[in-house]
Amino acid sequence: MPQHHRHTEIIDLIKRQGYASIEQLTKHFNVTPQTIRRDLNQLAEDNLIRRVHGGAGLIESSTVNASYSTRKTLNLEAKKRIARCLAEHIPDHSSLFINIGTSTELVAEALLAHQGLEVITNNLNVAAILQRKEDFNVIIAGGMVRSRDGGIIGEATIDFIKQFKVDYGIVGISGIDEDGALLEFDYQEVRVAQAIIQNSRQVFLAADHSKFSRNAVVRQGNLSQIQALFTDRAPPQPIQDLMRAHDVALHLAAD
């Protein structure tokens, strides 16, 4: 296949998936990893894709997140595996926060097999998922509801969260910088997430591989504030080094 045709197909594939790995592209085009790396480097230099560890993704704004409907479909199978892996580390009869995000909603689905959970959430979708369980106690935070994704934010939400001290805080994120910064797009959402982190005995972060080195404008916190990262691929080496330095456990969801 001519190089320019391959470049066009690479761009189309990344647009459909949000991310493509070197391994996937190598198999798809039946070429060497070196060829794919050259292709990706050239496309990134032309500002057509975003080069990331192990592959490439879409060029994204650091100030505006993708739509909720788009985020629900991106890396869906990986997110489901991550959710199941995280749920395995939550004991029955635990108390937990679950915040806004498509990944945390999948965690809520994975928790339906548990018994006796008490869940405080600022996510209407999470509450709708968990209300099916008669033995769960589901508490919804007050505040302003975002129409685009059912997230609840604002000062009232923060004050509500601060009334509790739970066993586990389950959070998602839009990006993880190589300096360990946890990044989001919405300042009000970040303030609620910070309250969740501060009032959880252990914090579990669910983040698929596309979040590594993804840009977002608001600093939510740092890797040093969490106890475990649940993801589907090994993070870039600088992030792994930071995790070891701060004794953050890494759990990789198997294929």
N, C-alpha and C positions, 0 to 999 in steps of 0.2 A: 504494500500500500504506500502511495506517495506520502511524504511527510506532511504536506499541507492538509491532505485528507485525514490523516491520523490526528493532527492538531484539532481539526474541526470536530471530530468524533470525541476526542478527549474533553473538549469544552462542553459538548452536549451532554456527555455522561456526568460530568461534575454538576451541571445545572440540574439534572434530574435527581441526583443523589445528595447533593450538597458537599460531597467529599468523595475522592477516589484514591485508593492506595496504590503505591508502586507495584505491589504484588498483583492486585486486581488488574491493573492496566497491562502489565507484562503478559498475563494469561489471556486477556481479552484480545490483544493485538498480536500475540505470539512473537514477541520481540524480546530483547534482553533488557534487564533492569537499567543498564547503562543508557540504552536508547531512550527509555521512558524518562529517566532523570534529565537527559538533555532536552527532551521535549518539554517537560514541565518547567525547567529553568528558563527556556526560551519564552514560553507562554507567560511566565511570571514577569520576565523582563519587559514583555510587551503589555503588561498590566491587564492581561486577560483572565488570569486566575491568581489565586493566592497560594504560594508555596508554603507548606507546613511539613512538620516532621513525618516522614514516611509516605508522603503523597501530596495532594493539593486539594484546595477547597475554593468556594466562591469568594470573590472579592466582596467584602461586606463593609457597611458603614460602622464606625465606632460609636455613633450616636443614635442609630435607629436599629432595633432588633427586627428579625424576620417576623412575618405574621404568625399568629398562633396556629392557623391551619397548616402553614408550611412547616413549622417546628414540630407539629404532631406526627408528620410523616418522615422527617429526616432521620436517618439512622434508626428506624423504628425497631428492627429486630435486635440491634445491639442494645438499645435502651431497655427492651424487655428482658434481655439476659442480665443486664446490670440490676434491674429491679428485682429479679428473682434472687440474685446473689445477695443483694443487700437485705432482702426480707429474711433470708436464712439466718442473719445475724441479729434479728430482733426476737427476743424471747416472748413467749406468751405472757399476758398480764403485765405488759410494760406500759409506761406512759410516754407519749412522744408528740413532738411538733412535726407537722409536714407543711412545707411552704409552697409558694407558687412555682409552677413549671410543669412542662410536659413529662419530664423524667420522674418527678415526684408523684405525678398522677399514676404513672405505671407502677411505682412502688406501692401506692395505695391498692391497686389491683392485686399485686402479688401478696399483700398482707391479708387478703380475705380468708386465707386458710388458717390464720392465727385465731387464738382464743383470748377473750378478755382484755383487749387493748383499750386504753384511754387515749384519744387523739384530739389534740387541739390544732386547728388548721385555719389559715387565712386564704384558703382555696376552695371555692364553691364546688368545683369539679371533684376534688378529693372528698368533700363531705357527701356528695351525691353517691360516690362509689362506695364509701364505707357505711352509709346508713342502712345498707342491706343486712348488715350483721346485727342481730338482736343482742348479742353479748358484748358489742362494742359500745363505748360511751364516746360519742363524737360531739365536740364543742367547736362552734364556729366563732371566730373573732369578729367583733364589730368593726365598722369602718366604712370606707367608700369602696364600692364594687366597681372594678374595671370591666366595662362591657366586652372588651376584646378577648378576655381570657378567664373571667370569673375570679380574678385575684382581688383580695381585700387589702387595702392600704390606708395609711393616714395615721394621725396622732392617736386617735381612739384605738386603732389596731395595736399600736406599740404599747399603749397603756394596758390593754387587755392582756397581751402576751406576757408582760412583766409581772402579772399576778401569779404565774406558774413557775415551777421548777421541775423539769421532766427528765426521764431517764435518757431519751434519745431525741436529738434534733435532726430531722432528715431534710436536707436542703439540696437544691440544684444551683446551677450557675450558668452564665452565658460565656464566660471565658476564664482561663487560668493562664496568667502571664508566667514567663520563665523566671521572674523574680519572686514567684509565689503569690502574687496578688490575685485575689478572687474578684472578678469583674462582672458588672451588670450594666444595664442601660437606664434603669429607672431609679432615680434618687429615693423616691418614697418607698419603692419595693426594697431597696437596700437597707433602709432604716429598720424596716420590719424584720428582715433577715438577720440584721445585727442583734436585734432583741432576742430572736430565736437562738442564735449562737450563744449569747451571754447567759441564757436561762436554761441551757441543756447540759446535763452532766457529760454526755458524749455527743459529738457532732459527726454525722455520716454524710459525706458529699457524694452525690450521684452525678457523674459527668462522663459522657461518651467521648471518644478520642477527638472529635471535631472541636472540642472546647480548648484543647491545648494550644496556647499562644494565639487564641482568637481575641480580637480587639473589642473592647467595650469601654465606655467612657467613665463609669462610676466604680470606685473601689468599694467592694462589699466587705472585704476582710483579707485574711491571709491564710495560707495553708497551715501555718503553725497553730491556728485556732481549731483545727479539726482533728479528730482521732483516726478517721479512716476515709480513704478515697476508693470508691467503687467505679471501675471503668472497664472498657473492653479491650484496650491495648496499652502496652507499657508507655508511660509518659516520656517526653524528651528527657535526656540525661540531667539537665539542670533542675528540672522539677523533681526527679527521683532523688537527686542529691539533697535538695531541701527537705524532702519528706523524711529521708534517713536522719538528717540533722535534728528534726523536730519530732522524731519517733511517730510519724504518721503511717499507719498500716495501709498497704496497697492490696486491693482485692481485684483480680482480673476475672471477669465473667467469661466462662468458657464458651466456645462456639457450640 
